[in-house]
Amino acid sequence: MARLHQLIGDASVSLPLYVHGPSGSGKSAVLRSVLDELRLPTAHVDCVVCSTPRALYESTLNQLANFRPSVSNGYGCWSSCDSAAAFVAGPRQISEKRGRVVVVFDKAERLPERVGGSLLDLLLSLPSHIAGPLDRDGCVLPIFVSEALWPNYLSTTDFRRLTPVLFRGYSKAQLTTVMKRDVSAIAGTASEASGQARPSQLRRCAGGPTDVADAAAAAAKETSRSATGAGAVAQAAESEVAMGKGEGVSNVTSMGGAGAGGDQLGAA
């Protein structure tokens, strides 16, 4: 995090960054935290959602210019970009007013597939395109975020210069800590919602993944036992009702028989 803060905060750094690591390693979250702290005008572009160069250009410029399409502006864009030259002019104009700007391209492994790789070439050379005529290095900083390994991605860029920043996957101890925290949070929320906390199970959940599984199995077993007990009670109730009905029918028959016998005696 400190290295990212240093690279992004240094206005003289114009070399694009390549932030990479496995899914769930915290790349995007840490990057957003650093950018929020530095308060730099930033565009976060999803390279899967923006499936065409024009969609990518217009999404980038709208965010950098703090422009939101709405009814009042006819759901238009800050600037219509139908060419690479029009796109390059946008960050240059915005940086003149707002200073250093940052463009984050998430899921950047998809970029080499677009337009035969020419889109990636344009984005990699964006700092030089803008700094050349104005002689202002570092006024725009592209950051590429990807899960692809650095050597694999580097080969798709024709070995252009980038600064790699690696986020390693969590260790077993770190995963256990994260799971304990998440389980405690979920258990607390569930307890507040239902009002039926199980202290013994919550204490076991804090022990680790195995204890979590054991606690879940115990809860399932207890639920099953409760359901079985409820079923037995219902069955017993049904039996009692059925027996009650049978006795009622027998009594009525006996009474009917007695009545008939009485009639016969009376007739006799």
C-alpha positions in Angstrom: 0.0 0.0 0.0 2.9 2.4 0.8 4.4 1.7 -2.6 1.2 2.4 -4.4 0.8 5.6 -2.4 4.3 6.7 -3.4 4.0 5.9 -7.1 0.5 7.5 -7.5 1.2 10.5 -5.3 4.5 11.4 -7.1 3.5 13.8 -9.9 6.7 13.1 -11.8 5.8 9.4 -12.2 4.2 8.9 -15.7 5.1 5.3 -16.3 1.9 3.2 -16.4 1.4 0.9 -13.4 0.5 -2.8 -13.7 -1.3 -4.0 -10.5 -1.7 -7.7 -10.6 -2.5 -10.7 -8.3 -5.0 -13.5 -7.7 -8.7 -12.8 -7.3 -9.6 -11.7 -3.8 -6.1 -10.4 -2.9 -7.4 -6.9 -2.3 -6.0 -5.1 -5.5 -9.0 -3.0 -6.3 -9.9 -2.3 -2.6 -6.4 -1.1 -1.7 -6.1 0.9 -4.9 -9.4 2.7 -4.3 -8.4 3.5 -0.7 -5.1 5.1 -1.9 -6.8 7.1 -4.6 -9.5 8.3 -2.2 -6.8 9.4 0.3 -4.9 11.3 -2.4 -8.1 12.8 -3.8 -7.0 12.7 -7.4 -9.6 12.9 -10.2 -10.0 9.2 -11.1 -11.9 7.1 -13.7 -12.5 3.5 -12.9 -13.2 1.6 -16.2 -14.4 -2.0 -16.3 -12.9 -3.4 -19.5 -15.6 -6.1 -19.7 -18.5 -3.7 -19.4 -17.0 -1.3 -21.8 -16.9 -3.7 -24.7 -16.0 -1.2 -27.4 -13.3 1.5 -27.7 -15.9 4.2 -27.9 -17.7 3.0 -24.7 -14.3 3.0 -22.9 -13.4 6.5 -24.1 -16.7 8.0 -23.1 -16.9 6.3 -19.7 -13.3 7.5 -19.0 -14.0 11.1 -19.9 -17.4 11.3 -18.1 -15.7 10.2 -14.9 -12.7 12.5 -15.2 -14.8 15.5 -15.9 -17.3 14.5 -13.2 -20.1 14.5 -15.8 -23.2 12.3 -15.3 -25.6 11.6 -18.1 -29.1 12.5 -17.1 -32.5 13.6 -18.4 -31.4 17.3 -18.3 -28.5 16.7 -20.7 -30.3 14.2 -22.8 -28.2 11.3 -21.5 -25.3 12.6 -23.5 -21.6 12.4 -22.9 -19.1 15.0 -21.8 -17.5 14.6 -25.2 -18.4 12.3 -28.0 -15.4 10.2 -28.9 -15.4 8.5 -32.3 -11.7 8.4 -32.7 -8.5 7.9 -30.7 -7.4 11.5 -31.3 -10.7 12.9 -29.8 -10.1 10.7 -26.8 -6.5 11.9 -26.2 -7.7 15.5 -26.4 -10.1 14.9 -23.5 -7.7 14.0 -20.6 -5.4 16.8 -21.8 -8.1 19.3 -21.5 -9.3 18.0 -18.1 -5.8 17.8 -16.6 -5.3 21.5 -17.5 -8.2 22.4 -15.2 -8.0 19.6 -12.5 -4.3 18.7 -12.4 -3.0 15.1 -12.4 -5.6 12.6 -13.3 -5.7 8.8 -13.0 -7.4 6.2 -15.2 -7.8 2.7 -13.7 -8.5 -0.1 -16.2 -9.9 -3.1 -14.3 -9.8 -6.6 -15.9 -7.1 -5.3 -18.2 -6.3 -8.7 -19.5 -9.3 -8.2 -21.9 -7.6 -5.2 -23.6 -5.3 -7.0 -25.9 -8.4 -8.7 -27.5 -9.8 -5.3 -28.6 -9.1 -3.9 -32.1 -6.2 -6.2 -32.7 -4.3 -4.8 -29.7 -4.3 -1.2 -31.0 -6.5 0.0 -28.1 -3.9 -1.3 -25.5 -1.1 0.5 -27.4 -3.0 3.7 -27.3 -3.7 3.5 -23.5 -0.1 2.5 -22.7 1.2 5.6 -24.6 -1.4 7.9 -23.2 1.1 9.8 -20.9 3.4 10.5 -23.8 0.5 11.6 -26.1 -0.6 14.2 -23.5 2.8 15.2 -22.1 4.4 15.6 -25.5 2.9 18.8 -26.8 2.4 20.3 -23.3 5.7 19.2 -21.8 4.0 18.1 -18.7 5.1 14.7 -17.5 2.8 12.8 -15.2 -0.4 14.8 -15.9 -2.2 11.4 -16.6 -1.4 8.1 -15.0 -2.9 4.9 -16.5 -3.2 1.9 -14.0 -3.9 -1.5 -15.4 -5.4 -4.0 -12.9 -5.4 -7.7 -13.8 -5.2 -11.3 -12.6 -2.8 -12.2 -15.4 0.8 -13.0 -14.4 3.2 -10.2 -15.1 5.4 -12.1 -17.7 2.2 -13.1 -19.6 0.8 -9.6 -19.7 4.1 -8.0 -20.6 4.3 -10.1 -23.7 1.0 -8.7 -24.9 2.3 -5.2 -24.6 5.3 -5.8 -27.0 7.4 -5.5 -23.8 6.5 -1.8 -23.2 7.8 -0.3 -20.0 5.4 -0.6 -17.0 5.8 -0.6 -13.3 4.5 -3.9 -11.9 2.9 -4.0 -8.4 2.2 -7.5 -7.1 -0.5 -8.4 -4.6 0.1 -11.9 -3.3 -2.6 -14.3 -2.3 -3.6 -14.7 1.4 -1.7 -17.2 3.5 -3.5 -19.9 5.6 -3.1 -17.8 8.8 -4.5 -14.7 7.0 -7.4 -16.6 5.6 -8.2 -17.9 9.1 -8.2 -14.4 10.5 -10.5 -13.1 7.8 -12.9 -16.0 8.3 -13.0 -15.5 12.0 -13.8 -11.8 11.5 -16.5 -12.6 8.9 -18.1 -15.4 10.9 -18.3 -13.1 14.0 -19.9 -10.3 12.0 -22.4 -12.7 10.3 -23.2 -14.4 13.6 -23.8 -11.0 15.3 -26.1 -9.8 12.5 -28.1 -13.1 12.6 -28.3 -12.9 16.4 -29.7 -9.3 16.2 -32.2 -10.3 13.5 -33.6 -13.5 15.2 -33.0 -12.6 18.8 -32.0 -16.3 19.4 -28.2 -16.4 19.9 -26.5 -19.6 20.6 -23.4 -18.6 22.7 -21.8 -22.1 22.6 -22.0 -22.3 18.9 -20.7 -18.7 18.4 -17.8 -19.5 20.6 -17.0 -22.5 18.5 -17.3 -20.6 15.3 -14.5 -18.3 16.4 -12.1 -21.2 16.5 -11.5 -21.7 12.7 -12.9 -23.3 9.5 -13.3 -26.8 11.1 -15.2 -25.4 14.1 -17.4 -23.4 11.7 -18.3 -26.6 9.9 -18.9 -28.4 13.2 -21.1 -25.7 14.5 -23.1 -25.7 11.2 -23.5 -29.5 11.5 -24.6 -29.2 15.1 -27.2 -26.5 14.2 -28.5 -28.7 11.4 -28.7 -31.7 13.7 -30.6 -29.7 16.3 -33.0 -28.4 13.7 -33.6 -32.0 12.5 -34.2 -33.2 16.1 -36.7 -30.4 16.6 -38.5 -31.2 13.4 -38.6 -34.9 14.4 -40.0 -34.0 17.8 -42.6 -31.8 16.3 -43.6 -34.5 13.9 -44.0 -37.0 16.7 -46.2 -34.6 18.7 -48.4 -34.0 15.6 -48.7 -37.8 15.0 -49.7 -38.4 18.7 -52.3 -35.6 18.4 -53.8 -37.1 15.3 -54.0 -40.5 17.0 -55.8 -39.1 20.0 -58.3 -37.3 17.7 -58.9 -40.5 15.7 -59.4 -42.5 18.9 -61.8 -39.9 20.2 -63.8 -40.2 17.0 -63.9 -44.0 17.2 -65.1 -44.0 20.8 -67.8 -41.5 19.9 -69.0 -43.8 17.1 -69.1 -46.8 19.4 -71.1 -44.9 22.0 -73.6 -43.8 19.5 -74.0 -47.3 18.2 -74.5 -48.7 21.7 -77.0 -46.0 22.5 -78.8 -46.7 19.3 -78.9 -50.4 20.0 -80.2 -49.8 23.5 -82.9 -47.6 22.1 -84.0 -50.2 19.7 -84.0 -52.8 22.4 -86.2 -50.6 24.5 -88.6 -50.2 21.6 -88.8 -53.9 21.2 -89.4 -54.4 24.9 -92.1 -51.8 24.8 -93.8 -53.4 21.9 -93.7 -56.7 23.7 
